[in-house]
């Protein structure tokens, strides 16, 4: 988004920009709080969750460096639809909502960037909803591993990643149980699709896992792309 700022806008917005650090487990805002700005994740990982009728909340997704929160609410004011919690020490840049809304109205390039983000998220959400109904547990866990690799910016040539969510949180993301997640992870390890110990994933075969996750849903992705 900020690439579309003019030089003058980059100077003007500085007084409305704030940096905050959140420790692991610290809540940034809660479901029902007033929406007052946009958050840009600079480092760390945040989980977004909503309350449910069960004992545990439903984890929508994880977001990492380079991703935003709050941009969906530029067209109106209201209350936060989810709770944001740091799953590891995180640093965010916060821009006040009123200022940003005025800026969007004047900057067509910024409007276009926001539309692109909206479209990408809508497509992703549509696909995920359809996948939930059709995927097997194996496919769901494969999808979560791909999601973790992308969120933690896993690189094939690196030393791996250390995730800061436990097996229960992985199960909440996948819509299954902790026991099933543990069993599928063990299967993937035997198949040499991952190498891990506790929360440290030394190796993740991202492309192969993505194929497993999407094995029953490629027609869905094609249909969504055509409709878009």
N, C-alpha and C positions, 0 to 999 in steps of 0.2 A: 504493500500500500504506500509506504513512505517514499518509494521511488518516484511516485507521481507528484510529489510536492514540488512546487517551484522554489527557487532560492529564497524568495521573500517569505513564503509560507513556512519554510524550514526555520527561519529566524523567529517568525511570529508565534509558532506553536510551542517554543521552548518553555515559556512560563506555565504552560498548561500540561507539561509533561513531568511525570514523577517516576522515580524508581523505587521499587519495594523489594525486599527480600523476605522469603517465607521459609521457615524451617520445615523439615519433614513432619507430616501429620498436621501442620497448621492450616486452618481454613482461611481461604481468601475472601469468600463471601458465601452466604447460605441461600438456599432456595427460599424465595419470598422477600429477600432484601431488595431495596430499591436499586434500579440500574442507574449507575452514575458515570460510566465511562467504558473505555475499551482497554483491554489488557493485551500486550504483546509479550509473548514468552521469549525471554532472552537466554535463559539456561534452566535446566531442571525439567521435571515432568509433572504435569497436573492431571488429576483425574476429575471427570465431570460425572456426577451421579444425581439421581432423583429418588425421592422417597417412593416406596412401594408398600403394598399391603402385607408383604412378608416381613420377616425379622430383619433382613438385610436390604440396603438400598440397591437400586439397579444402576450399575456403572455404564454410562453411555459410551465413553471412549476416553482415551488418554491423549493429551496434547503435549508437544514438546517444543523445542526452540524453533522460532520462525513462525509459529502459529498464533492465532488471535482468539480472543473471547470478547463478546459484546457487540460485534459488528452487525449482528442480525437485528439489533434493536435501534438502528439509526432512524427509522421512520416513525417511531413512537416511543413514549416513555412507559415504563411499567415495572414489573417485579422480575427478579431473576428466576428463570424456570428450573435451575439446577444449582447444586452445591459444588464449589470448586475447592479441592484440597490438594496440597502439595504432597506427592508421594516420595519426594526427595527434596533436599534443599534447592530452592528455586529463586530466580531473579526475574522480575517482570517490569516492563515499562507500561505505565498507566497514563492515558490521555483523557482528559475530562470530556464527557459526552456532549455538553452544550457547544463547546468550541469545535469539536470534530464534526458535529452535524452542520454547523454553519460553513465549515470548510468544504464539506462534501457538496453542498449546494452550489458552490462557486467553482469547483474543480471537476471538469468532465472526465479527465484521465483517472482521477481518484474514484469517481462514480463507476467507471468501467472496471477498475480493479476489484471493487467490491462486488460488482455483478458477477465477475468471473469466480470469485470465492463462493458466492451464493450458489451458483450453478454447480460447481464441483461438489459442494456439500449436499445439495439436493440429490444429485445423482448417486452419491455415495450412500446417502440415507435410504433411498429407494431400493438400491441393490441389497443393502444390509437387511432391510425388513423382509424382502422376498427370500433372502438366503436363510434367515432364521427359521422359516417355515419348512425349508427343504433340506437343509444341510444335516448330515450325520454329525455325531459328536466328534468323530475324527476330523471331519472337515472344519468344524467350528474351532477346534483347538489349533489346527493348522493356520486358520485365519488369524487367530489371536497372536500366534508366534510371528506371523508376517507383520501384524500391527505393531507388536513390540519392536521388531527389527527396524521398522520405519520410524517409530517414535524416538527410539534411542539412537537412530542414525548408525545402524550396524554397517560395518564395512568388512567385506570378505577377507581383506588382507590385514585387518587389525587384530587386536588381542581379544576380541569378543566384546560383550556388553554385560554389565551387571544391572539387572532390573531391580526395581525397588517395590515390586508388588508381590504378594504371596500367592500361594496356590488357590486360596479361596477367592481372592480378587480376580485371578485369571478365570476362575469358574464363573464369577459374576459377569465378567465381560463376555464369556462364551455362552452364557445361559445354560450351564450344566452344573455338575457337582465337583467338589474338590477331588474326590476319589477318582472320578472319571478323567479329570485333567491329569492327575498323577499317572494313571494307567497309560493314557495316550502318550504322555511325554516319555515314558519308559519304552513304549513301542517305537516311537520316533528315534530314540537313542539307539535301539537295537538295529534299526534300519539305516543308521548313520545319516539321518537327516538333521540331527542336532547332536551337540556334545555339551553337556552341562553338569554342573555340580551346584546344588541348591539354587541360588539366584544368579549364578554366573554362567552365562551361555557363551562358551568358547567358540562354537561354530553353529551356524544356522544356514541350512540350504534353502534360502529364501525363494528362489525360482521354483524349486520342486514343491515346496510347501504351498506356494501360491497356486500351483496347478492342482494340488489336492483340495485346497479350499474352494476353488472355483470349478471343480470337476462336474458338478451338477447344476451350475448356475451361469455358465457362459451364454446360453440363450437369453437369460435375463439381462445380462450386461449389454448384449447386442440390441435387445428390444428397447432398453432405456436409452441407449445412444441414438437409435433411429428416431425415437419419439422426441428426444431433445433437439 
